[in-house]
């Protein structure tokens, strides 16, 4: 869904099972709620929905985890107790993925 400014609208609707997804989108996050507010809606409206979303949170203090949990229940959240860094978050996300393909996506990226 796009709003009047051609930006993805916030939607938590994304019915599908992660048991047989083709790909996993892995988002390493640290205090990126302001970016996730545009990144996740853009994922929700992709034509192909055959993917799992894994958010690995590096101990954010900006409310990212709670915000995602409330608005995007389809996102699998892997919360960490502190910032272990980008590479560690990507590797941990890969270990939680179920897809045959992995897409590592920074939270400030907005897919079209």
C-alpha positions as CSV (number, residue, x, y, z in Angstrom):
1,X,0.0,0.0,0.0
2,X,1.2,3.5,-0.8
3,X,0.0,6.6,0.8
4,X,-0.7,9.8,-1.0
5,X,3.0,10.8,-1.0
6,X,3.9,7.4,-2.7
7,X,5.5,6.2,0.4
8,X,4.7,2.7,1.8
9,X,2.0,2.9,4.5
10,X,2.5,1.1,7.8
11,X,0.9,-2.3,7.7
12,X,1.4,-5.3,9.7
13,X,-0.6,-7.5,7.4
14,X,1.6,-10.0,5.7
15,X,0.1,-13.5,5.9
16,X,2.5,-16.3,5.1
17,X,4.3,-19.1,6.8
18,X,8.1,-19.0,7.3
19,X,8.3,-22.8,7.2
20,X,9.0,-22.8,3.4
21,X,10.2,-19.4,2.4
22,X,12.5,-18.8,-0.5
23,X,14.6,-16.1,1.1
24,X,15.4,-14.4,4.4
25,X,15.8,-10.7,4.8
26,X,18.2,-10.1,7.7
27,X,18.2,-6.6,9.2
28,X,20.9,-5.8,11.7
29,X,19.7,-2.9,13.9
30,X,21.0,-0.6,16.5
31,X,18.8,2.3,17.5
32,X,17.3,2.4,14.0
33,X,13.6,2.8,14.8
34,X,13.4,6.0,12.7
35,X,14.8,4.0,9.7
36,X,12.7,0.9,10.3
37,X,9.6,3.1,10.1
38,X,10.3,3.3,6.3
39,X,12.2,0.1,5.7
40,X,9.6,-2.4,7.1
41,X,6.5,-0.9,5.4
42,X,8.4,-1.1,2.1
43,X,9.1,-4.8,2.7
44,X,5.4,-5.4,3.5
45,X,4.3,-4.2,0.0
46,X,6.8,-6.1,-2.2
47,X,5.2,-8.0,-5.0
48,X,7.0,-11.2,-4.0
49,X,6.3,-12.1,-0.4
50,X,8.1,-15.4,-0.3
51,X,10.6,-14.3,2.4
52,X,11.1,-14.2,6.1
53,X,12.2,-11.1,7.9
54,X,14.7,-11.4,10.8
55,X,15.6,-8.3,12.8
56,X,18.7,-8.7,14.9
57,X,18.7,-6.0,17.5
58,X,22.1,-5.0,18.9
59,X,20.9,-3.8,22.3
60,X,19.0,-0.8,21.1
61,X,17.8,1.8,23.6
62,X,15.4,3.7,21.3
63,X,12.5,1.3,21.6
64,X,13.1,-0.4,18.3
65,X,12.3,-3.9,19.5
66,X,9.0,-2.9,21.2
67,X,8.0,-0.8,18.2
68,X,8.6,-3.6,15.7
69,X,6.9,-6.2,17.9
70,X,3.8,-4.0,18.1
71,X,3.5,-3.0,14.4
72,X,5.1,-5.9,12.5
73,X,4.3,-9.2,14.1
74,X,5.6,-11.1,11.0
75,X,9.2,-10.0,11.9
76,X,11.2,-12.5,13.8
77,X,13.2,-10.5,16.4
78,X,16.5,-11.7,17.8
79,X,17.2,-9.3,20.7
80,X,20.8,-9.0,22.0
81,X,21.9,-7.6,25.3
82,X,24.4,-5.2,23.8
83,X,25.9,-4.1,20.5
84,X,27.9,-7.0,19.1
85,X,28.5,-5.2,15.8
86,X,27.3,-5.5,12.3
87,X,29.0,-8.8,11.3
88,X,27.9,-10.6,14.4
89,X,24.3,-9.5,13.9
90,X,24.4,-10.6,10.3
91,X,25.8,-14.0,11.2
92,X,23.3,-14.5,14.0
93,X,20.5,-13.5,11.6
94,X,21.7,-16.0,9.1
95,X,21.6,-18.8,11.7
96,X,17.9,-17.9,12.4
97,X,17.0,-17.8,8.8
98,X,14.9,-20.4,7.0
99,X,15.3,-19.2,3.4
100,X,17.6,-20.6,0.7
101,X,18.8,-17.1,-0.1
102,X,19.9,-14.4,2.3
103,X,19.5,-10.6,1.9
104,X,21.3,-8.5,4.4
105,X,19.5,-5.2,4.6
106,X,20.5,-2.1,6.5
107,X,17.5,-0.5,8.2
108,X,18.0,2.8,6.3
109,X,17.3,1.0,2.9
110,X,13.9,1.4,1.4
111,X,13.1,-1.2,-1.2
112,X,11.0,-0.2,-4.2
